[in-house]
Amino acid sequence: MAFVVSAFGCGTPLGHDAEVSDRNEYIAARVKVALMREAGLDAAPINITVRNGVVTLGGFVEKEPQRQAAEKAAAHVTGVDSVINQIQVK
């Protein structure tokens, strides 16, 4: 039993990587929800990647205001430190 406790509490790089990965996935899911709630924005073609609180948006939208709305919505999600907007207007 002591082995299990020490294995989880030792802060190994593998444990840290898994924690960071889970946090990134959680933020990405929250960003997707925020984009889906944005009026006039089709979130389906927008790709989201997260690395240490930095969100990168990719894909395509029809108009520039949609591109800007996606960036703004992503930036307001808790845990997002910055947004890199690579969305292209068709």
N, CA, C and O atoms as a GROMACS GRO file, in nm:
protein
  360
    1MET      N    1   0.082  -0.118   0.000
    1MET     CA    2   0.000   0.000   0.000
    1MET      C    3   0.087   0.126   0.000
    1MET      O    4   0.053   0.223  -0.067
    2ALA      N    5   0.196   0.125   0.072
    2ALA     CA    6   0.284   0.241   0.076
    2ALA      C    7   0.340   0.271  -0.062
    2ALA      O    8   0.363   0.387  -0.096
    3PHE      N    9   0.362   0.168  -0.143
    3PHE     CA   10   0.414   0.187  -0.278
    3PHE      C   11   0.315   0.267  -0.362
    3PHE      O   12   0.355   0.358  -0.435
    4VAL      N   13   0.188   0.234  -0.353
    4VAL     CA   14   0.086   0.305  -0.431
    4VAL      C   15   0.080   0.451  -0.389
    4VAL      O   16   0.073   0.540  -0.474
    5VAL      N   17   0.082   0.476  -0.261
    5VAL     CA   18   0.076   0.614  -0.212
    5VAL      C   19   0.198   0.692  -0.258
    5VAL      O   20   0.185   0.805  -0.306
    6SER      N   21   0.317   0.632  -0.245
    6SER     CA   22   0.437   0.704  -0.285
    6SER      C   23   0.443   0.719  -0.437
    6SER      O   24   0.497   0.818  -0.485
    7ALA      N   25   0.390   0.626  -0.513
    7ALA     CA   26   0.392   0.637  -0.658
    7ALA      C   27   0.308   0.754  -0.705
    7ALA      O   28   0.345   0.824  -0.800
    8PHE      N   29   0.195   0.778  -0.641
    8PHE     CA   30   0.110   0.888  -0.681
    8PHE      C   31   0.159   1.021  -0.625
    8PHE      O   32   0.132   1.126  -0.684
    9GLY      N   33   0.228   1.018  -0.516
    9GLY     CA   34   0.270   1.142  -0.453
    9GLY      C   35   0.411   1.186  -0.488
    9GLY      O   36   0.455   1.290  -0.439
   10CYS      N   37   0.481   1.112  -0.569
   10CYS     CA   38   0.620   1.144  -0.592
   10CYS      C   39   0.642   1.252  -0.698
   10CYS      O   40   0.752   1.304  -0.709
   11GLY      N   41   0.541   1.286  -0.774
   11GLY     CA   42   0.555   1.391  -0.873
   11GLY      C   43   0.649   1.355  -0.987
   11GLY      O   44   0.726   1.440  -1.031
   12THR      N   45   0.645   1.233  -1.033
   12THR     CA   46   0.730   1.192  -1.144
   12THR      C   47   0.692   1.267  -1.270
   12THR      O   48   0.579   1.313  -1.282
   13PRO      N   49   0.784   1.280  -1.363
   13PRO     CA   50   0.752   1.347  -1.489
   13PRO      C   51   0.630   1.286  -1.560
   13PRO      O   52   0.549   1.358  -1.617
   14LEU      N   53   0.617   1.155  -1.556
   14LEU     CA   54   0.503   1.090  -1.620
   14LEU      C   55   0.373   1.137  -1.555
   14LEU      O   56   0.277   1.167  -1.626
   15GLY      N   57   0.369   1.143  -1.425
   15GLY     CA   58   0.250   1.191  -1.356
   15GLY      C   59   0.222   1.337  -1.389
   15GLY      O   60   0.106   1.375  -1.408
   16HIS      N   61   0.326   1.417  -1.395
   16HIS     CA   62   0.311   1.559  -1.428
   16HIS      C   63   0.259   1.574  -1.571
   16HIS      O   64   0.170   1.656  -1.596
   17ASP      N   65   0.314   1.497  -1.665
   17ASP     CA   66   0.271   1.504  -1.805
   17ASP      C   67   0.123   1.467  -1.818
   17ASP      O   68   0.050   1.531  -1.893
   18ALA      N   69   0.081   1.365  -1.745
   18ALA     CA   70  -0.059   1.323  -1.751
   18ALA      C   71  -0.149   1.432  -1.694
   18ALA      O   72  -0.257   1.458  -1.747
   19GLU      N   73  -0.105   1.497  -1.588
   19GLU     CA   74  -0.183   1.605  -1.527
   19GLU      C   75  -0.196   1.723  -1.624
   19GLU      O   76  -0.304   1.780  -1.640
   20VAL      N   77  -0.086   1.759  -1.688
   20VAL     CA   78  -0.087   1.869  -1.785
   20VAL      C   79  -0.175   1.833  -1.903
   20VAL      O   80  -0.252   1.917  -1.950
   21SER      N   81  -0.165   1.711  -1.950
   21SER     CA   82  -0.247   1.666  -2.062
   21SER      C   83  -0.396   1.673  -2.028
   21SER      O   84  -0.477   1.718  -2.109
   22ASP      N   85  -0.431   1.629  -1.908
   22ASP     CA   86  -0.571   1.636  -1.864
   22ASP      C   87  -0.618   1.780  -1.857
   22ASP      O   88  -0.730   1.810  -1.898
   23ARG      N   89  -0.535   1.869  -1.807
   23ARG     CA   90  -0.570   2.011  -1.797
   23ARG      C   91  -0.590   2.069  -1.936
   23ARG      O   92  -0.685   2.144  -1.959
   24ASN      N   93  -0.500   2.037  -2.029
   24ASN     CA   94  -0.512   2.086  -2.166
   24ASN      C   95  -0.642   2.038  -2.231
   24ASN      O   96  -0.710   2.115  -2.298
   25GLU      N   97  -0.675   1.910  -2.212
   25GLU     CA   98  -0.798   1.855  -2.268
   25GLU      C   99  -0.921   1.922  -2.206
   25GLU      O  100  -1.019   1.948  -2.276
   26TYR      N  101  -0.917   1.949  -2.078
   26TYR     CA  102  -1.027   2.015  -2.010
   26TYR      C  103  -1.048   2.156  -2.066
   26TYR      O  104  -1.161   2.196  -2.094
   27ILE      N  105  -0.939   2.229  -2.083
   27ILE     CA  106  -0.949   2.364  -2.137
   27ILE      C  107  -1.001   2.359  -2.281
   27ILE      O  108  -1.086   2.440  -2.318
   28ALA      N  109  -0.952   2.266  -2.361
   28ALA     CA  110  -0.998   2.254  -2.500
   28ALA      C  111  -1.148   2.228  -2.505
   28ALA      O  112  -1.218   2.285  -2.589
   29ALA      N  113  -1.197   2.142  -2.417
   29ALA     CA  114  -1.341   2.114  -2.413
   29ALA      C  115  -1.420   2.238  -2.374
   29ALA      O  116  -1.526   2.265  -2.432
   30ARG      N  117  -1.369   2.312  -2.277
   30ARG     CA  118  -1.437   2.436  -2.235
   30ARG      C  119  -1.438   2.540  -2.347
   30ARG      O  120  -1.537   2.611  -2.364
   31VAL      N  121  -1.329   2.549  -2.422
   31VAL     CA  122  -1.323   2.642  -2.534
   31VAL      C  123  -1.424   2.601  -2.641
   31VAL      O  124  -1.493   2.686  -2.697
   32LYS      N  125  -1.433   2.471  -2.670
   32LYS     CA  126  -1.529   2.423  -2.771
   32LYS      C  127  -1.671   2.462  -2.731
   32LYS      O  128  -1.749   2.507  -2.815
   33VAL      N  129  -1.705   2.443  -2.604
   33VAL     CA  130  -1.838   2.482  -2.555
   33VAL      C  131  -1.859   2.632  -2.572
   33VAL      O  132  -1.966   2.675  -2.615
   34ALA      N  133  -1.759   2.712  -2.539
   34ALA     CA  134  -1.771   2.857  -2.554
   34ALA      C  135  -1.794   2.895  -2.699
   34ALA      O  136  -1.873   2.985  -2.728
   35LEU      N  137  -1.725   2.828  -2.791
   35LEU     CA  138  -1.743   2.856  -2.933
   35LEU      C  139  -1.882   2.815  -2.981
   35LEU      O  140  -1.944   2.884  -3.062
   36MET      N  141  -1.932   2.702  -2.931
   36MET     CA  142  -2.065   2.655  -2.970
   36MET      C  143  -2.173   2.749  -2.920
   36MET      O  144  -2.279   2.760  -2.982
   37ARG      N  145  -2.150   2.817  -2.810
   37ARG     CA  146  -2.248   2.910  -2.753
   37ARG      C  147  -2.245   3.046  -2.822
   37ARG      O  148  -2.335   3.128  -2.803
   38GLU      N  149  -2.144   3.071  -2.900
   38GLU     CA  150  -2.129   3.201  -2.966
   38GLU      C  151  -2.228   3.212  -3.082
   38GLU      O  152  -2.223   3.133  -3.177
   39ALA      N  153  -2.317   3.309  -3.073
   39ALA     CA  154  -2.421   3.328  -3.176
   39ALA      C  155  -2.356   3.358  -3.312
   39ALA      O  156  -2.264   3.438  -3.321
   40GLY      N  157  -2.407   3.294  -3.415
   40GLY     CA  158  -2.360   3.319  -3.550
   40GLY      C  159  -2.227   3.254  -3.585
   40GLY      O  160  -2.169   3.285  -3.688
   41LEU      N  161  -2.179   3.166  -3.500
   41LEU     CA  162  -2.051   3.100  -3.524
   41LEU      C  163  -2.070   2.950  -3.531
   41LEU      O  164  -2.124   2.888  -3.439
   42ASP      N  165  -2.027   2.891  -3.641
   42ASP     CA  166  -2.029   2.745  -3.655
   42ASP      C  167  -1.896   2.692  -3.601
   42ASP      O  168  -1.792   2.708  -3.664
   43ALA      N  169  -1.902   2.631  -3.483
   43ALA     CA  170  -1.780   2.586  -3.416
   43ALA      C  171  -1.725   2.455  -3.474
   43ALA      O  172  -1.609   2.420  -3.448
   44ALA      N  173  -1.806   2.384  -3.550
   44ALA     CA  174  -1.764   2.252  -3.599
   44ALA      C  175  -1.633   2.254  -3.678
   44ALA      O  176  -1.548   2.168  -3.656
   45PRO      N  177  -1.614   2.350  -3.770
   45PRO     CA  178  -1.489   2.346  -3.848
   45PRO      C  179  -1.369   2.412  -3.780
   45PRO      O  180  -1.264   2.428  -3.842
   46ILE      N  181  -1.384   2.450  -3.653
   46ILE     CA  182  -1.273   2.515  -3.583
   46ILE      C  183  -1.198   2.412  -3.499
   46ILE      O  184  -1.256   2.342  -3.416
   47ASN      N  185  -1.069   2.403  -3.523
   47ASN     CA  186  -0.982   2.311  -3.449
   47ASN      C  187  -0.924   2.384  -3.328
   47ASN      O  188  -0.890   2.502  -3.335
   48ILE      N  189  -0.914   2.312  -3.219
   48ILE     CA  190  -0.862   2.370  -3.095
   48ILE      C  191  -0.750   2.282  -3.042
   48ILE      O  192  -0.766   2.161  -3.026
   49THR      N  193  -0.636   2.343  -3.016
   49THR     CA  194  -0.529   2.274  -2.946
   49THR      C  195  -0.487   2.361  -2.828
   49THR      O  196  -0.491   2.484  -2.834
   50VAL      N  197  -0.447   2.295  -2.722
   50VAL     CA  198  -0.407   2.368  -2.601
   50VAL      C  199  -0.275   2.311  -2.553
   50VAL      O  200  -0.254   2.190  -2.548
   51ARG      N  201  -0.186   2.400  -2.518
   51ARG     CA  202  -0.057   2.360  -2.459
   51ARG      C  203  -0.024   2.460  -2.350
   51ARG      O  204   0.005   2.577  -2.376
   52ASN      N  205  -0.030   2.412  -2.227
   52ASN     CA  206   0.005   2.494  -2.111
   52ASN      C  207  -0.070   2.627  -2.107
   52ASN      O  208  -0.012   2.732  -2.080
   53GLY      N  209  -0.200   2.621  -2.134
   53GLY     CA  210  -0.284   2.740  -2.126
   53GLY      C  211  -0.286   2.826  -2.251
   53GLY      O  212  -0.361   2.923  -2.258
   54VAL      N  213  -0.205   2.791  -2.350
   54VAL     CA  214  -0.205   2.864  -2.476
   54VAL      C  215  -0.295   2.789  -2.574
   54VAL      O  216  -0.268   2.674  -2.610
   55VAL      N  217  -0.401   2.856  -2.617
   55VAL     CA  218  -0.498   2.795  -2.708
   55VAL      C  219  -0.465   2.838  -2.851
   55VAL      O  220  -0.446   2.956  -2.878
   56THR      N  221  -0.460   2.741  -2.940
   56THR     CA  222  -0.443   2.770  -3.082
   56THR      C  223  -0.571   2.730  -3.153
   56THR      O  224  -0.616   2.615  -3.144
   57LEU      N  225  -0.629   2.826  -3.224
   57LEU     CA  226  -0.750   2.802  -3.302
   57LEU      C  227  -0.711   2.792  -3.449
   57LEU      O  228  -0.631   2.872  -3.499
   58GLY      N  229  -0.768   2.694  -3.518
   58GLY     CA  230  -0.742   2.676  -3.660
   58GLY      C  231  -0.872   2.643  -3.732
   58GLY      O  232  -0.977   2.628  -3.669
   59GLY      N  233  -0.863   2.633  -3.862
   59GLY     CA  234  -0.981   2.601  -3.941
   59GLY      C  235  -1.028   2.721  -4.021
   59GLY      O  236  -0.951   2.812  -4.051
   60PHE      N  237  -1.157   2.719  -4.056
   60PHE     CA  238  -1.212   2.821  -4.145
   60PHE      C  239  -1.345   2.873  -4.094
   60PHE      O  240  -1.422   2.801  -4.030
   61VAL      N  241  -1.372   3.001  -4.122
   61VAL     CA  242  -1.502   3.062  -4.098
   61VAL      C  243  -1.538   3.141  -4.224
   61VAL      O  244  -1.454   3.163  -4.311
   62GLU      N  245  -1.663   3.185  -4.231
   62GLU     CA  246  -1.711   3.257  -4.348
   62GLU      C  247  -1.674   3.404  -4.348
   62GLU      O  248  -1.650   3.462  -4.454
   63LYS      N  249  -1.668   3.467  -4.228
   63LYS     CA  250  -1.649   3.612  -4.220
   63LYS      C  251  -1.551   3.649  -4.109
   63LYS      O  252  -1.535   3.575  -4.012
   64GLU      N  253  -1.487   3.763  -4.124
   64GLU     CA  254  -1.390   3.812  -4.026
   64GLU      C  255  -1.451   3.829  -3.887
   64GLU      O  256  -1.386   3.794  -3.789
   65PRO      N  257  -1.575   3.883  -3.874
   65PRO     CA  258  -1.632   3.895  -3.739
   65PRO      C  259  -1.645   3.760  -3.666
   65PRO      O  260  -1.638   3.756  -3.543
   66GLN      N  261  -1.664   3.652  -3.740
   66GLN     CA  262  -1.671   3.519  -3.679
   66GLN      C  263  -1.534   3.478  -3.626
   66GLN      O  264  -1.522   3.419  -3.519
   67ARG      N  265  -1.432   3.511  -3.701
   67ARG     CA  266  -1.294   3.481  -3.660
   67ARG      C  267  -1.264   3.555  -3.529
   67ARG      O  268  -1.208   3.497  -3.436
   68GLN      N  269  -1.300   3.682  -3.524
   68GLN     CA  270  -1.276   3.763  -3.406
   68GLN      C  271  -1.359   3.714  -3.287
   68GLN      O  272  -1.310   3.712  -3.174
   69ALA      N  273  -1.484   3.673  -3.313
   69ALA     CA  274  -1.571   3.624  -3.206
   69ALA      C  275  -1.516   3.495  -3.145
   69ALA      O  276  -1.524   3.474  -3.024
   70ALA      N  277  -1.460   3.409  -3.230
   70ALA     CA  278  -1.401   3.284  -3.181
   70ALA      C  279  -1.283   3.313  -3.088
   70ALA      O  280  -1.269   3.250  -2.983
   71GLU      N  281  -1.199   3.405  -3.128
   71GLU     CA  282  -1.083   3.441  -3.045
   71GLU      C  283  -1.128   3.499  -2.912
   71GLU      O  284  -1.074   3.464  -2.806
   72LYS      N  285  -1.224   3.588  -2.916
   72LYS     CA  286  -1.273   3.652  -2.794
   72LYS      C  287  -1.336   3.549  -2.700
   72LYS      O  288  -1.310   3.551  -2.579
   73ALA      N  289  -1.418   3.460  -2.755
   73ALA     CA  290  -1.482   3.357  -2.673
   73ALA      C  291  -1.378   3.266  -2.608
   73ALA      O  292  -1.390   3.233  -2.490
   74ALA      N  293  -1.277   3.227  -2.684
   74ALA     CA  294  -1.172   3.141  -2.630
   74ALA      C  295  -1.094   3.211  -2.520
   74ALA      O  296  -1.060   3.150  -2.419
   75ALA      N  297  -1.067   3.339  -2.540
   75ALA     CA  298  -0.987   3.415  -2.443
   75ALA      C  299  -1.057   3.429  -2.308
   75ALA      O  300  -0.990   3.447  -2.206
   76HIS      N  301  -1.189   3.420  -2.306
   76HIS     CA  302  -1.264   3.437  -2.182
   76HIS      C  303  -1.281   3.307  -2.101
   76HIS      O  304  -1.339   3.309  -1.993
   77VAL      N  305  -1.231   3.196  -2.153
   77VAL     CA  306  -1.242   3.068  -2.083
   77VAL      C  307  -1.139   3.063  -1.970
   77VAL      O  308  -1.022   3.095  -1.991
   78THR      N  309  -1.183   3.023  -1.853
   78THR     CA  310  -1.094   3.010  -1.739
   78THR      C  311  -0.982   2.911  -1.770
   78THR      O  312  -1.007   2.801  -1.819
   79GLY      N  313  -0.860   2.950  -1.741
   79GLY     CA  314  -0.744   2.865  -1.766
   79GLY      C  315  -0.670   2.899  -1.894
   79GLY      O  316  -0.559   2.851  -1.916
   80VAL      N  317  -0.732   2.983  -1.978
   80VAL     CA  318  -0.667   3.024  -2.102
   80VAL      C  319  -0.579   3.144  -2.073
   80VAL      O  320  -0.626   3.248  -2.026
   81ASP      N  321  -0.451   3.130  -2.102
   81ASP     CA  322  -0.356   3.239  -2.081
   81ASP      C  323  -0.344   3.328  -2.203
   81ASP      O  324  -0.330   3.450  -2.192
   82SER      N  325  -0.348   3.266  -2.321
   82SER     CA  326  -0.341   3.343  -2.445
   82SER      C  327  -0.402   3.260  -2.558
   82SER      O  328  -0.418   3.139  -2.547
   83VAL      N  329  -0.434   3.329  -2.668
   83VAL     CA  330  -0.496   3.264  -2.784
   83VAL      C  331  -0.415   3.299  -2.908
   83VAL      O  332  -0.384   3.416  -2.934
   84ILE      N  333  -0.382   3.197  -2.983
   84ILE     CA  334  -0.320   3.215  -3.114
   84ILE      C  335  -0.428   3.183  -3.216
   84ILE      O  336  -0.474   3.070  -3.227
   85ASN      N  337  -0.470   3.285  -3.290
   85ASN     CA  338  -0.581   3.270  -3.383
   85ASN      C  339  -0.528   3.247  -3.523
   85ASN      O  340  -0.482   3.340  -3.589
   86GLN      N  341  -0.536   3.122  -3.568
   86GLN     CA  342  -0.493   3.086  -3.704
   86GLN      C  343  -0.613   3.052  -3.791
   86GLN      O  344  -0.597   2.991  -3.897
   87ILE      N  345  -0.732   3.091  -3.747
   87ILE     CA  346  -0.852   3.067  -3.826
   87ILE      C  347  -0.843   3.151  -3.953
   87ILE      O  348  -0.803   3.267  -3.949
   88GLN      N  349  -0.881   3.091  -4.066
   88GLN     CA  350  -0.880   3.161  -4.193
   88GLN      C  351  -1.022   3.190  -4.238
   88GLN      O  352  -1.113   3.111  -4.214
   89VAL      N  353  -1.040   3.303  -4.304
   89VAL     CA  354  -1.170   3.340  -4.360
   89VAL      C  355  -1.173   3.285  -4.502
   89VAL      O  356  -1.082   3.310  -4.582
   90LYS      N  357  -1.280   3.212  -4.533
   90LYS     CA  358  -1.293   3.152  -4.668
   90LYS      C  359  -1.314   3.258  -4.772
   90LYS      O  360  -1.327   3.227  -4.891
   0.00000   0.00000   0.00000
